Amino acid sequence: MGFSYAIQPPVFLGHYWLKRAPNLYRNNICCLDYSIAKNGFLCAYRFSGERQLFHGNLVYV
């Protein structure tokens, strides 16, 4: 994904059917769509109101 988002608050997005291991795109951009319907990952983010996202809060199975 080749975009940036310079404004806070963090943005969570989907509908990309990504195929690699879940990761943050920027410290304020998180995609949660990792192709669970095609044997990918079920992904979530443990959000506690932080302004910068932390990779350790990204959980998936």
DSSP file (Angstrom, degrees, kcal/mol; ACC not computed):
  #  RESIDUE AA STRUCTURE BP1 BP2  ACC     N-H-->O    O-->H-N    N-H-->O    O-->H-N    TCO  KAPPA ALPHA  PHI   PSI    X-CA   Y-CA   Z-CA
    1    1 A M              0   0    0      0, 0.0     2,-0.4     0, 0.0     0, 0.0   0.000 360.0 360.0 360.0 125.5    0.0    0.0    0.0
    2    2 A G        +     0   0    0      2,-0.0     2,-0.3     0, 0.0    23,-0.0  -0.469 360.0  96.5-113.3  62.0    1.6    3.3   -1.0
    3    3 A F        -     0   0    0     -2,-0.4     2,-0.3     2,-0.0     0, 0.0  -0.937  49.1-151.5-139.8 165.5   -0.3    6.0    0.8
    4    4 A S        -     0   0    0     -2,-0.3     2,-0.4    22,-0.0    -2,-0.0  -0.908   5.5-155.7-134.3 164.6    0.1    8.1    3.9
    5    5 A Y        -     0   0    0     -2,-0.3     6,-0.1     1,-0.1    23,-0.1  -0.889   8.5-178.0-143.4 103.5   -2.2    9.8    6.3
    6    6 A A        +     0   0    0     -2,-0.4     2,-0.4     2,-0.0    -1,-0.1   0.514  56.9  86.7 -87.2  -5.5   -0.6   12.7    8.2
    7    7 A I  S    S-     0   0    0      2,-0.1    -2,-0.0    21,-0.0     0, 0.0  -0.765  75.3-106.0-101.2 140.2   -3.7   13.6   10.4
    8    8 A Q  S    S+     0   0    0     -2,-0.4    43,-0.1     2,-0.1    44,-0.1  -0.611  77.8  72.5 -85.2 157.7   -4.5   12.1   13.7
    9    9 A P  S    S-     0   0    0      0, 0.0    42,-0.1     0, 0.0    -2,-0.1   0.502  87.8 -99.2 -83.2 176.8   -6.5   10.1   15.0
   10   10 A P        -     0   0    0      0, 0.0     2,-0.4     0, 0.0    19,-0.2  -0.197  33.6-139.8 -60.1 153.1   -5.5    6.6   13.8
   11   11 A V  E     -a   29   0A   0     17,-2.6    19,-2.4    -6,-0.1     2,-0.5  -0.963  10.1-162.8-119.8 133.8   -7.4    5.0   10.9
   12   12 A F  E     +a   30   0A   0     -2,-0.4     2,-0.3    17,-0.2    19,-0.2  -0.966  21.4 171.3-114.1 130.5   -8.4    1.3   10.6
   13   13 A L  E     +a   31   0A   0     17,-2.4    19,-3.0    -2,-0.5    20,-0.4  -0.853  11.3 172.9-137.4 169.5   -9.3    0.0    7.2
   14   14 A G        +     0   0    0     -2,-0.3    17,-0.0    17,-0.2    16,-0.0  -0.745  41.8  94.2-153.2-160.8  -10.1   -3.1    5.3
   15   15 A H        +     0   0    0     -2,-0.2    -1,-0.1     3,-0.0    19,-0.0   0.812  65.8 104.8  67.0  34.8  -11.3   -4.6    2.0
   16   16 A Y        -     0   0    0     17,-0.1    18,-0.1    -3,-0.1    -2,-0.0   0.554  69.4-145.2-115.2 -15.0   -7.7   -5.2    0.7
   17   17 A W        -     0   0    0      1,-0.1    17,-0.2     2,-0.0    -3,-0.0   0.914  26.1-164.5  49.0  52.5   -7.4   -9.0    1.1
   18   18 A L        -     0   0    0     15,-1.9    -1,-0.1     1,-0.1    -2,-0.0  -0.325  15.6-157.7 -69.2 151.3   -3.8   -8.7    2.0
   19   19 A K        +     0   0    0     21,-0.1    -1,-0.1     2,-0.1    15,-0.1   0.582  61.5  76.4-110.0 -13.9   -1.7  -11.9    1.8
   20   20 A R  S    S-     0   0    0      1,-0.2     3,-0.1     3,-0.0    -2,-0.0  -0.265  97.1 -65.4 -91.1-178.2    1.3  -11.3    4.0
   21   21 A A        -     0   0    0      1,-0.1    -1,-0.2    -2,-0.1    -2,-0.1  -0.431  67.2 -92.0 -66.3 139.8    1.6  -11.3    7.8
   22   22 A P        +     0   0    0      0, 0.0     2,-0.3     0, 0.0    -1,-0.1  -0.218  59.7 156.1 -55.7 139.6   -0.4   -8.5    9.5
   23   23 A N        -     0   0    0      8,-0.2     8,-0.5    -3,-0.1     2,-0.2  -0.973  44.5 -97.4-157.5 159.2    1.5   -5.4   10.1
   24   24 A L  E     -B   30   0A   0     -2,-0.3     6,-0.2     1,-0.1     3,-0.1  -0.597  20.6-154.2 -79.5 146.7    0.9   -1.6   10.6
   25   25 A Y  E    S-     0   0A   0      4,-2.0     2,-0.3     1,-0.3     5,-0.1   0.841  78.8  -9.7 -88.0 -37.8    1.4    0.6    7.5
   26   26 A R  E >  S-B   29   0A   0      3,-1.2     3,-1.0   -22,-0.0    -1,-0.3  -0.857  85.0 -90.0-143.7 176.6    2.2    3.7    9.5
   27   27 A N  T 3  S+     0   0    0     -2,-0.3    26,-3.9     1,-0.2     3,-0.1   0.498 130.6  32.9 -74.9   1.5    2.1    4.5   13.2
   28   28 A N  T 3  S+     0   0    0     24,-0.2   -17,-2.6     1,-0.1     2,-0.4   0.204 106.6  77.7-136.3  15.6   -1.5    5.7   12.5
   29   29 A I  E <   +aB  11  26A   0     -3,-1.0    -4,-2.0   -19,-0.2    -3,-1.2  -0.991  49.8 173.0-130.5 125.7   -2.7    3.4    9.7
   30   30 A C  E     -aB  12  24A   0    -19,-2.4   -17,-2.4    -2,-0.4     2,-0.4  -0.974  16.5-157.4-136.1 120.2   -3.8   -0.2   10.4
   31   31 A C  E     -a   13   0A   0     -8,-0.5    -8,-0.2    -2,-0.4   -17,-0.2  -0.814   6.4-174.4 -92.8 135.6   -5.4   -2.6    7.8
   32   32 A L        +     0   0    0    -19,-3.0     2,-0.8    -2,-0.4    11,-0.5   0.227  54.3  98.1-113.3  12.0   -7.4   -5.4    9.4
   33   33 A D  E     +C   42   0B   0    -20,-0.4   -15,-1.9     1,-0.1   -17,-0.1  -0.855  32.6 154.3-108.4 101.6   -8.3   -7.4    6.2
   34   34 A Y  E     -C   41   0B   0     -2,-0.8     7,-2.2     7,-0.6    -1,-0.1  -0.226  67.6 -92.6-122.8  42.1   -5.9  -10.3    5.7
   35   35 A S    > > +     0   0    0      5,-0.2     5,-2.7     1,-0.1     3,-1.6   0.822  57.6 165.1  61.9  43.0   -8.0  -12.7    3.7
   36   36 A I  G > 5S+     0   0    0      5,-0.5     3,-1.1     1,-0.3     6,-0.1   0.849  76.9  59.4 -57.3 -33.1   -9.6  -14.8    6.4
   37   37 A A  G 3 5S+     0   0    0      1,-0.3    -1,-0.3     2,-0.1    -2,-0.1   0.674 108.3  45.2 -70.5 -15.7  -12.1  -16.1    3.8
   38   38 A K  G < 5S-     0   0    0     -3,-1.6    -1,-0.3     3,-0.1    -2,-0.1  -0.265 134.2 -81.9-121.5  45.2   -9.2  -17.4    1.7
   39   39 A N  T < 5S+     0   0    0     -3,-1.1    -3,-0.2     1,-0.1    -2,-0.1   0.737  94.5 124.7  65.1  25.8   -7.2  -19.1    4.5
   40   40 A G      < -     0   0    0     -5,-2.7     2,-0.3     1,-0.1    -5,-0.2   0.131  65.2 -58.4 -90.4-148.2   -5.6  -15.9    5.6
   41   41 A F  E     -C   34   0B   0     -7,-2.2     2,-0.6    -3,-0.1    -7,-0.6  -0.779  29.1-137.3-104.5 141.5   -5.6  -14.3    9.1
   42   42 A L  E     -C   33   0B   0     -2,-0.3    19,-1.8    -7,-0.1     2,-0.3  -0.882  41.2-168.6 -87.9 121.1   -8.4  -13.2   11.3
   43   43 A C  E     +D   60   0C   0     -2,-0.6     2,-0.3   -11,-0.5    17,-0.2  -0.884  20.5 165.0-126.4 144.3   -7.0   -9.9   12.5
   44   44 A A  E     -D   59   0C   0     15,-2.8    15,-2.7    -2,-0.3     2,-0.4  -0.951  24.9-135.6-146.9 164.8   -7.9   -7.3   15.2
   45   45 A Y  E     -D   58   0C   0     -2,-0.3     2,-1.3    13,-0.2    13,-0.2  -0.996  15.4-136.1-127.0 130.5   -6.3   -4.4   17.0
   46   46 A R        -     0   0    0     11,-2.7     2,-0.4    -2,-0.4    12,-0.0  -0.699  32.8-168.6 -84.5  92.6   -6.5   -3.8   20.8
   47   47 A F        +     0   0    0     -2,-1.3     6,-0.0     1,-0.1    -2,-0.0  -0.714  23.9 169.7 -92.5 130.0   -7.2   -0.1   20.8
   48   48 A S        -     0   0    0     -2,-0.4    -1,-0.1     2,-0.0    -2,-0.0   0.026  69.0 -83.6-125.0  24.8   -7.0    1.9   24.0
   49   49 A G  S    S+     0   0    0      1,-0.2    -2,-0.1     2,-0.0     0, 0.0   0.509  75.6 156.9  89.2   4.7   -7.3    5.4   22.6
   50   50 A E        -     0   0    0      1,-0.1    -1,-0.2     2,-0.1     3,-0.1  -0.289  41.4-143.8 -65.2 149.5   -3.6    5.8   21.8
   51   51 A R  S    S+     0   0    0      1,-0.2     2,-0.5   -42,-0.1    -1,-0.1   0.766  90.2  47.4 -84.4 -28.7   -2.6    8.4   19.1
   52   52 A Q  S    S-     0   0    0    -42,-0.1   -24,-0.2   -44,-0.1    -1,-0.2  -0.966  89.5-128.3-114.7 129.6    0.2    6.2   17.7
   53   53 A L        -     0   0    0    -26,-3.9     2,-0.4    -2,-0.5   -24,-0.1  -0.389  16.3-145.6 -75.9 153.2   -0.6    2.6   17.0
   54   54 A F    >   -     0   0    0      1,-0.1     3,-2.2    -2,-0.1     4,-0.3  -0.980  12.6-138.7-125.0 128.3    1.7   -0.1   18.4
   55   55 A H  G >  S+     0   0    0     -2,-0.4     3,-1.7     1,-0.3    -1,-0.1   0.815 101.5  66.4 -55.9 -33.0    2.5   -3.4   16.5
   56   56 A G  G 3  S+     0   0    0      1,-0.3    -1,-0.3    -3,-0.0    -3,-0.0   0.673  95.1  57.9 -64.3 -16.8    2.2   -5.4   19.8
   57   57 A N  G <  S+     0   0    0     -3,-2.2   -11,-2.7     2,-0.0     2,-0.6   0.502  83.2  97.2 -89.5  -5.5   -1.6   -4.5   19.9
   58   58 A L  E <   -D   45   0C   0     -3,-1.7     2,-0.4    -4,-0.3   -13,-0.2  -0.761  57.9-175.8 -85.0 118.5   -2.2   -6.1   16.5
   59   59 A V  E     +D   44   0C   0    -15,-2.7   -15,-2.8    -2,-0.6     2,-0.3  -0.911   8.0 163.8-120.4 145.3   -3.5   -9.6   17.1
   60   60 A Y  E      D   43   0C   0     -2,-0.4   -17,-0.2   -17,-0.2   -19,-0.0  -0.995 360.0 360.0-157.1 155.9   -4.3  -12.4   14.6
   61   61 A V              0   0    0    -19,-1.8   -18,-0.1    -2,-0.3    -1,-0.1   0.275 360.0 360.0-133.4 360.0   -4.9  -16.1   14.3
